[in-house]
Amino acid sequence: MRSPNIMQIQTLEELSLNALSPLQQILDDGWILRFANGFTKRANSITPLYSGMKEESLTEKIDRSRRIYRSFGLPPIFRLADTSQWSELDRTLEDMGYAKQDIVSVRVKAIEDLLSFERDCEVAIEEQLSTEWLDRYVHAAEVPFQHWDTLSTMLEIIPNPTCYAMLKHRGRFYSCGLGVLERNYLGIFFFVTDPQQRRRGYGCQLISAMADWGRSNGATQVYLQVETANQAGMNLYDKLGFTEIYQYFYRLEI
């Protein structure tokens, strides 16, 4: 991983936070507290995005966040970019018993470099959420039934242009993904391929089609996020030439 560019990290953090809105959020002195009925850590965690201005200790601020999350019936989860800016907070959370989990790689690629993949499959792209896309995704990703309504609402309130893509071959569904456009960046989220159809080039074709949509709508860069434990995803994005810009991780109270 190359040395992180703080300005680029902040840009990507802003873009990704805007791309998938939670059901509710609270701003607290540079920290963003997000709530979505427990669906995904990302939508139900605390992101310290900017340095605070209040003269208070980190433990006081952490305790306030903990109380707020408990009032929502949720565990306090912190999401930290792996940079020196948040090293003191990270050490404080560790000392308070918050365990480190789920390291995520944030990667970027010039959109022009993703348009050359040959496509022999049908890729359907819609700019509005459809029942078919949602149904395909929740089953392929094995989203628990109790979170379906939350996911649907989160998708319906996305404030920026969206691209709902599905790849089919001979009438059979293989892969889907969501693209969100802001500024000159296309963010790719909820990307899933049928486990039995991986390593056959379908993911490359779908991303290429989404990149084509993004370019036609003014995007010059594509970004995405992948857990480092997801070896299939890591291999795919390595193959496509995505460059890691930074990592983030979660700290959970144990």
Secondary structure in CASP SS format (residue, H / E / C, confidence):
PFRMAT SS
TARGET T0000
AUTHOR 0000-0000-0000
METHOD secondary structure of the structure
MODEL  1
M C 1.00
R C 1.00
S C 1.00
P C 1.00
N C 1.00
I H 1.00
M H 1.00
Q H 1.00
I H 1.00
Q H 1.00
T H 1.00
L H 1.00
E H 1.00
E H 1.00
L H 1.00
S H 1.00
L H 1.00
N H 1.00
A H 1.00
L C 1.00
S C 1.00
P C 1.00
L C 1.00
Q E 1.00
Q E 1.00
I E 1.00
L E 1.00
D E 1.00
D C 1.00
G C 1.00
W E 1.00
I E 1.00
L E 1.00
R E 1.00
F E 1.00
A C 1.00
N C 1.00
G C 1.00
F C 1.00
T C 1.00
K C 1.00
R H 1.00
A H 1.00
N H 1.00
S C 1.00
I E 1.00
T E 1.00
P E 1.00
L C 1.00
Y C 1.00
S C 1.00
G C 1.00
M C 1.00
K C 1.00
E C 1.00
E C 1.00
S C 1.00
L H 1.00
T H 1.00
E H 1.00
K H 1.00
I H 1.00
D H 1.00
R H 1.00
S H 1.00
R H 1.00
R H 1.00
I H 1.00
Y H 1.00
R H 1.00
S H 1.00
F C 1.00
G C 1.00
L C 1.00
P C 1.00
P C 1.00
I E 1.00
F E 1.00
R E 1.00
L E 1.00
A E 1.00
D C 1.00
T C 1.00
S H 1.00
Q H 1.00
W H 1.00
S H 1.00
E H 1.00
L H 1.00
D H 1.00
R H 1.00
T H 1.00
L H 1.00
E H 1.00
D H 1.00
M C 1.00
G C 1.00
Y E 1.00
A E 1.00
K E 1.00
Q E 1.00
D E 1.00
I E 1.00
V E 1.00
S E 1.00
V E 1.00
R E 1.00
V E 1.00
K E 1.00
A E 1.00
I H 1.00
E H 1.00
D H 1.00
L H 1.00
L C 1.00
S C 1.00
F C 1.00
E C 1.00
R C 1.00
D C 1.00
C C 1.00
E E 1.00
V E 1.00
A E 1.00
I E 1.00
E E 1.00
E C 1.00
Q C 1.00
L C 1.00
S C 1.00
T H 1.00
E H 1.00
W H 1.00
L H 1.00
D H 1.00
R H 1.00
Y H 1.00
V H 1.00
H H 1.00
A H 1.00
A C 1.00
E C 1.00
V C 1.00
P C 1.00
F H 1.00
Q H 1.00
H H 1.00
W H 1.00
D H 1.00
T H 1.00
L H 1.00
S H 1.00
T H 1.00
M H 1.00
L H 1.00
E H 1.00
I C 1.00
I C 1.00
P C 1.00
N C 1.00
P C 1.00
T E 1.00
C E 1.00
Y E 1.00
A E 1.00
M E 1.00
L E 1.00
K E 1.00
H E 1.00
R C 1.00
G C 1.00
R E 1.00
F E 1.00
Y E 1.00
S E 1.00
C E 1.00
G E 1.00
L E 1.00
G E 1.00
V E 1.00
L E 1.00
E E 1.00
R C 1.00
N C 1.00
Y E 1.00
L E 1.00
G E 1.00
I E 1.00
F E 1.00
F E 1.00
F E 1.00
V E 1.00
T E 1.00
D C 1.00
P H 1.00
Q H 1.00
Q H 1.00
R C 1.00
R C 1.00
R C 1.00
G C 1.00
Y H 1.00
G H 1.00
C H 1.00
Q H 1.00
L H 1.00
I H 1.00
S H 1.00
A H 1.00
M H 1.00
A H 1.00
D H 1.00
W H 1.00
G H 1.00
R H 1.00
S H 1.00
N C 1.00
G C 1.00
A C 1.00
T C 1.00
Q E 1.00
V E 1.00
Y E 1.00
L E 1.00
Q E 1.00
V E 1.00
E E 1.00
T C 1.00
A C 1.00
N C 1.00
Q H 1.00
A H 1.00
G H 1.00
M H 1.00
N H 1.00
L H 1.00
Y H 1.00
D H 1.00
K H 1.00
L H 1.00
G C 1.00
F C 1.00
T E 1.00
E E 1.00
I E 1.00
Y E 1.00
Q E 1.00
Y E 1.00
F E 1.00
Y E 1.00
R E 1.00
L E 1.00
E E 1.00
I C 1.00
END
